[in-house]
Amino acid sequence: MPREPGRYVVSGALAGRTVLVTGASRGIGLAIARAVAGAGARVLCLARPSTALDGAAASLGGAGVAVPCDLGLASDITRAVAQ
């Protein structure tokens, strides 16, 4: 049976969990962030610092937290995980 678009995550299935999403400022990363937020998760939105990252996290309401991080820099990864 084919799945319907947007029907991959059950509402409330991630309640009480925290999910880290890389590339969350746009595209597939943002779509994933929206899906897991819709399933009840708190979402740590990682991407390079930008207004797009801030806007993406804000668009998730209280579920989104912007975490500026360049995955090419080990120091950024260490700092992001420590948060």
QUIJO-V242679 format. One record per pair of residues at least 12 apart in sequence whose ideal C-beta (glycine too) atoms are under 8 Angstrom apart, sorted by the first residue. I is the first residue (numbers start at 1). GAP is how many residues later the second one is. D is the distance in Angstrom with one decimal. If there is no record, write none. Layout:
i:gap:d
I:GAP:D
I:GAP:D
//
This chain:
i:gap:d
6:29:7.7
8:27:6.6
9:26:4.8
9:27:6.5
9:29:6.5
9:30:4.2
10:29:6.5
11:27:6.5
11:28:6.1
11:29:7.1
12:27:6.6
12:28:4.8
13:26:4.8
13:27:6.9
14:22:5.7
14:25:4.1
14:26:4.9
14:27:3.7
15:24:7.6
15:25:3.5
15:26:7.5
16:24:7.3
17:23:7.6
17:24:4.9
17:25:7.3
18:23:6.5
18:24:4.6
18:25:7.7
18:26:6.4
19:17:4.6
19:22:4.4
19:23:7.3
19:24:5.5
19:25:7.1
20:23:8.0
20:24:4.5
20:26:6.3
20:47:8.0
21:12:4.5
21:15:6.9
21:22:5.9
21:23:7.0
21:24:5.9
21:25:6.6
22:24:4.8
22:25:7.1
22:47:7.9
22:49:6.3
23:23:7.5
23:24:5.8
24:19:7.3
24:21:3.5
24:22:6.0
24:23:5.3
24:29:7.0
24:32:5.5
24:33:7.5
25:20:7.1
25:22:3.8
25:23:7.6
25:25:6.0
25:27:4.2
25:28:4.2
25:30:7.8
25:31:4.9
26:21:7.8
26:26:5.9
26:30:7.1
29:16:7.9
29:18:6.9
30:26:5.3
33:12:5.5
33:23:6.6
33:27:6.3
33:31:6.8
34:25:7.7
34:26:6.8
37:23:4.5
37:24:7.5
37:26:4.1
37:27:6.4
41:22:6.8
42:21:5.7
42:23:7.1
43:14:7.7
43:17:5.7
43:20:5.4
43:21:5.1
43:22:6.9
44:21:5.3
44:23:5.2
44:36:7.8
44:39:7.8
45:12:4.6
45:15:7.4
45:19:5.5
45:20:6.5
45:21:5.4
45:22:6.3
46:21:5.0
46:22:7.9
46:23:4.6
46:25:7.5
46:34:6.0
47:21:7.3
47:22:7.1
48:20:6.9
48:21:7.3
48:22:5.1
49:19:3.7
49:21:7.9
50:18:7.9
53:13:5.0
53:15:6.3
54:12:5.2
67:13:5.0
67:16:6.1
68:12:8.0
//
